[in-house]
Amino acid sequence: MSTDRIKQHSPEDLRRIEILRLIDDDFMRIFFDGYIEGAELLIKVILQRDDIKVDEVRTQKELKNIKGRSVWLDIYASDISGNKHDIEIQRDDRGANPKRARYLSSMVDADMLKEGEDFSNLRDNFVIFITENDVIGQNKPIYHIDSVIREPNMQFEDGRHIIYVNGSIRNKKTALGRLMHDFYCTDANDMCYKELAERVRDFKQTEKGVDSMCEIWDEVRNEARIENAQKMIKDGTLSLEKIAEYSGLSIEKVRELAGNMTA
């Protein structure tokens, strides 16, 4: 990466890029978006299957139910068999709540069928949580939750699968452990999977990659400024000029926000 390009970005942003890991939401979102090879690697390792072929992957995919309740899926991938895979990266234990897993699974199902389509056309869906802590609490690297018929004890083949991957176990002797190890690496040279390491280098060591990350953070910062300005406008105690000063937005932008809120 050229010195001139480095100088165009703040030292704070460059330091943030240096310490990014795949477990971090901002990096995960841009890293896996459209990255079929990476999503395929995740699914193959977690499901312990070599026959998975991913043909589409998106990050931050929005799904809505008929009542308007949205969910945003971290990594949403389809394979060539039509099966859907929602991979959720959760550093906060609350994000891996069992009821949330149930809701995500139902939303993925709803996204699969077109109006009037027969339920038999539903393909398998996999909701996979990669968690920073052992949220199940049994000190296992992975937990599989499937439907069962209690009498007799046998699988209920409804095609729904919920999986928790315990990111706190990073045993490099196993494929899953190596994957979790890579999720916590800041340096591509320390990573086990070359597919992931090469893409980490692209984002951290090339002009295009650094520009992409800095653009995302600029967008996030701007969204935060807009949100703060809207709160101040709603409060009504400050002039628009003061709101512009405190929020870091231009006075023109603040006036536009105020006009939209009163329209």
C-alpha positions as CSV (number, residue, x, y, z in Angstrom):
1,M,0.0,0.0,0.0
2,S,1.5,3.4,-1.0
3,T,2.6,5.9,1.6
4,D,0.6,8.6,-0.1
5,R,-2.6,6.6,0.2
6,I,-1.9,5.9,3.9
7,K,-1.7,9.6,4.6
8,Q,-5.1,10.2,3.2
9,H,-6.7,8.3,6.1
10,S,-6.6,9.1,9.8
11,P,-4.2,7.3,12.1
12,E,-7.2,6.2,14.1
13,D,-8.9,4.5,11.2
14,L,-5.6,2.8,10.1
15,R,-5.2,1.5,13.6
16,R,-8.7,0.2,13.7
17,I,-8.1,-1.7,10.4
18,E,-4.9,-3.2,11.8
19,I,-6.7,-4.8,14.8
20,L,-9.9,-6.0,12.9
21,R,-10.9,-9.6,13.2
22,L,-13.6,-11.6,11.5
23,I,-15.5,-11.8,14.7
24,D,-16.0,-8.0,14.6
25,D,-19.3,-7.0,13.0
26,D,-18.0,-4.2,10.8
27,F,-15.3,-6.3,9.3
28,M,-17.4,-9.4,8.9
29,R,-20.1,-7.5,7.0
30,I,-17.8,-6.3,4.3
31,F,-15.5,-9.3,4.3
32,F,-18.2,-11.9,3.5
33,D,-20.5,-9.9,1.3
34,G,-20.5,-11.6,-2.1
35,Y,-17.6,-13.8,-1.0
36,I,-18.9,-17.2,-2.1
37,E,-15.6,-19.1,-1.5
38,G,-15.5,-17.8,2.1
39,A,-19.1,-18.6,2.9
40,E,-18.7,-22.1,1.4
41,L,-15.6,-22.7,3.6
42,L,-17.6,-21.7,6.7
43,I,-20.5,-24.0,5.9
44,K,-18.3,-27.0,4.9
45,V,-16.3,-26.8,8.1
46,I,-19.3,-26.3,10.4
47,L,-21.5,-28.9,8.8
48,Q,-18.5,-31.3,8.2
49,R,-19.6,-31.8,4.6
50,D,-17.5,-31.5,1.4
51,D,-20.4,-31.5,-1.0
52,I,-21.7,-28.0,-0.3
53,K,-21.6,-25.6,-3.2
54,V,-22.7,-22.0,-2.4
55,D,-24.1,-20.0,-5.3
56,E,-25.1,-16.8,-3.6
57,V,-24.1,-15.0,-0.4
58,R,-25.1,-11.6,1.1
59,T,-24.5,-9.9,4.4
60,Q,-26.9,-7.8,6.3
61,K,-29.9,-9.3,4.4
62,E,-33.2,-7.8,5.6
63,L,-36.2,-10.1,6.0
64,K,-39.6,-8.8,7.1
65,N,-42.7,-10.6,8.3
66,I,-46.3,-9.6,7.3
67,K,-46.5,-7.4,10.4
68,G,-43.4,-5.4,9.4
69,R,-41.0,-6.9,12.0
70,S,-37.5,-6.8,10.4
71,V,-34.5,-9.0,11.1
72,W,-31.1,-8.5,9.6
73,L,-29.2,-11.6,8.8
74,D,-25.4,-11.4,9.2
75,I,-24.4,-13.8,6.4
76,Y,-27.2,-15.3,4.2
77,A,-26.1,-18.0,1.8
78,S,-27.9,-20.3,-0.7
79,D,-26.4,-23.5,-2.0
80,I,-27.0,-25.1,-5.3
81,S,-29.6,-27.5,-3.7
82,G,-31.7,-24.5,-2.6
83,N,-30.9,-24.9,1.1
84,K,-30.5,-21.6,3.0
85,H,-27.8,-20.9,5.6
86,D,-28.0,-18.0,8.0
87,I,-24.7,-17.5,9.9
88,E,-25.0,-15.1,12.8
89,I,-21.8,-13.7,14.4
90,Q,-22.6,-13.0,18.1
91,R,-20.2,-11.5,20.5
92,D,-23.1,-10.6,22.9
93,D,-24.7,-13.7,24.4
94,R,-28.1,-12.1,24.2
95,G,-28.0,-12.2,20.4
96,A,-27.9,-16.0,20.5
97,N,-31.1,-16.4,22.5
98,P,-33.0,-19.7,21.7
99,K,-36.1,-17.7,20.9
100,R,-34.2,-15.6,18.4
101,A,-32.9,-18.8,16.8
102,R,-36.5,-20.0,16.4
103,Y,-37.6,-16.6,14.9
104,L,-34.7,-16.5,12.5
105,S,-35.5,-20.0,11.3
106,S,-39.1,-19.1,10.7
107,M,-38.1,-16.0,8.7
108,V,-35.7,-18.0,6.6
109,D,-38.5,-20.5,5.8
110,A,-40.9,-17.6,4.9
111,D,-38.3,-16.2,2.6
112,M,-38.0,-19.5,0.7
113,L,-41.6,-20.0,-0.6
114,K,-43.4,-17.9,-3.2
115,E,-47.1,-17.1,-2.8
116,G,-49.2,-20.3,-3.4
117,E,-46.1,-22.5,-3.5
118,D,-46.5,-25.9,-1.8
119,F,-44.8,-26.5,1.6
120,S,-43.2,-29.6,0.2
121,N,-40.9,-27.3,-1.8
122,L,-39.3,-26.0,1.4
123,R,-35.6,-26.8,1.4
124,D,-33.5,-27.3,4.5
125,N,-32.6,-24.2,6.5
126,F,-29.6,-23.8,8.8
127,V,-29.4,-21.1,11.5
128,I,-25.8,-21.1,12.7
129,F,-24.6,-19.0,15.6
130,I,-20.9,-18.4,15.9
131,T,-20.6,-17.1,19.5
132,E,-17.7,-15.6,21.4
133,N,-18.7,-17.4,24.6
134,D,-20.0,-20.9,25.3
135,V,-23.7,-19.8,25.5
136,I,-24.9,-23.4,25.9
137,G,-22.5,-24.0,28.7
138,Q,-21.5,-27.6,28.2
139,N,-17.8,-26.9,27.1
140,K,-18.4,-28.4,23.6
141,P,-17.0,-26.8,20.4
142,I,-20.3,-27.2,18.6
143,Y,-24.0,-27.9,19.4
144,H,-26.6,-29.3,17.0
145,I,-30.2,-28.6,17.7
146,D,-32.7,-30.6,15.6
147,S,-36.3,-31.6,16.0
148,V,-37.0,-35.0,17.5
149,I,-40.0,-37.3,18.1
150,R,-39.8,-38.4,21.7
151,E,-41.8,-41.6,21.3
152,P,-39.7,-43.3,20.0
153,N,-36.5,-41.3,20.1
154,M,-36.0,-40.5,16.4
155,Q,-35.4,-37.5,14.1
156,F,-38.4,-35.4,13.0
157,E,-37.3,-34.6,9.4
158,D,-38.7,-31.0,9.1
159,G,-35.5,-29.7,7.5
160,R,-34.8,-27.2,10.3
161,H,-31.4,-27.1,11.9
162,I,-30.0,-24.8,14.5
163,I,-26.3,-24.9,15.3
164,Y,-24.2,-23.1,18.0
165,V,-20.4,-22.9,17.4
166,N,-18.5,-22.1,20.5
167,G,-15.9,-19.5,19.5
168,S,-14.0,-19.8,22.8
169,I,-12.6,-23.2,21.7
170,R,-9.8,-22.7,19.2
171,N,-8.1,-26.0,19.0
172,K,-5.9,-25.9,15.9
173,K,-5.9,-29.7,15.8
174,T,-9.4,-29.7,14.3
175,A,-10.9,-28.0,11.3
176,L,-13.5,-26.2,13.3
177,G,-10.9,-25.1,15.9
178,R,-8.7,-23.7,13.1
179,L,-11.6,-21.8,11.7
180,M,-12.4,-20.3,15.1
181,H,-8.7,-19.4,15.5
182,D,-8.8,-17.5,12.3
183,F,-11.9,-15.6,13.4
184,Y,-9.8,-14.1,16.2
185,C,-6.7,-13.3,14.2
186,T,-5.7,-9.7,13.5
187,D,-2.7,-10.7,11.3
188,A,-3.3,-12.7,8.1
189,N,0.1,-14.4,8.5
190,D,-1.2,-16.1,11.6
191,M,-4.3,-17.6,9.9
192,C,-4.8,-21.2,9.0
193,Y,-7.1,-21.0,6.0
194,K,-5.5,-19.4,3.0
195,E,-8.8,-18.5,1.5
196,L,-9.5,-16.3,4.5
197,A,-6.0,-15.0,5.0
198,E,-5.7,-13.8,1.4
199,R,-8.9,-11.8,1.6
200,V,-7.8,-10.3,5.0
201,R,-4.6,-9.1,3.3
202,D,-6.7,-7.5,0.5
203,F,-8.7,-5.5,3.0
204,K,-5.8,-4.6,5.3
205,Q,-2.8,-4.2,3.0
206,T,-4.2,-2.9,-0.3
207,E,-5.3,0.6,-1.2
208,K,-8.7,-0.6,-2.4
209,G,-9.4,-2.6,0.8
210,V,-8.4,0.2,3.2
211,D,-10.5,2.7,1.2
212,S,-13.5,0.4,1.5
213,M,-13.2,0.0,5.3
214,C,-12.7,3.8,5.8
215,E,-15.7,4.5,3.6
216,I,-17.9,2.2,5.7
217,W,-16.7,3.9,8.9
218,D,-17.4,7.3,7.4
219,E,-21.0,6.1,6.6
220,V,-21.4,4.8,10.2
221,R,-20.1,8.1,11.7
222,N,-22.4,10.1,9.4
223,E,-25.4,8.0,10.4
224,A,-24.6,8.6,14.0
225,R,-24.4,12.3,13.5
226,I,-27.8,12.3,11.7
227,E,-29.4,10.3,14.5
228,N,-28.0,12.7,17.1
229,A,-29.2,15.7,15.2
230,Q,-32.7,14.2,14.8
231,K,-32.9,13.7,18.5
232,M,-31.8,17.4,19.1
233,I,-34.3,18.6,16.6
234,K,-37.1,16.6,18.2
235,D,-36.1,18.0,21.6
236,G,-36.6,21.5,20.3
237,T,-34.4,23.4,22.8
238,L,-31.5,24.2,20.5
239,S,-31.3,26.3,17.4
240,L,-30.5,24.6,14.1
241,E,-27.2,26.4,14.0
242,K,-26.2,24.9,17.4
243,I,-27.4,21.5,16.4
244,A,-25.2,21.7,13.3
245,E,-22.2,22.7,15.5
246,Y,-22.8,19.9,18.1
247,S,-23.6,17.2,15.6
248,G,-20.8,18.0,13.1
249,L,-23.3,18.2,10.2
250,S,-23.6,21.1,7.8
251,I,-26.4,23.6,8.6
252,E,-27.9,22.7,5.2
253,K,-28.2,19.1,6.2
254,V,-29.7,20.0,9.6
255,R,-32.3,22.2,7.9
256,E,-33.1,19.4,5.5
257,L,-33.6,17.0,8.5
258,A,-35.7,19.5,10.3
259,G,-37.9,20.0,7.2
260,N,-38.4,16.2,6.7
261,M,-39.4,15.8,10.4
262,T,-42.0,18.5,10.2
263,A,-43.4,17.7,6.8
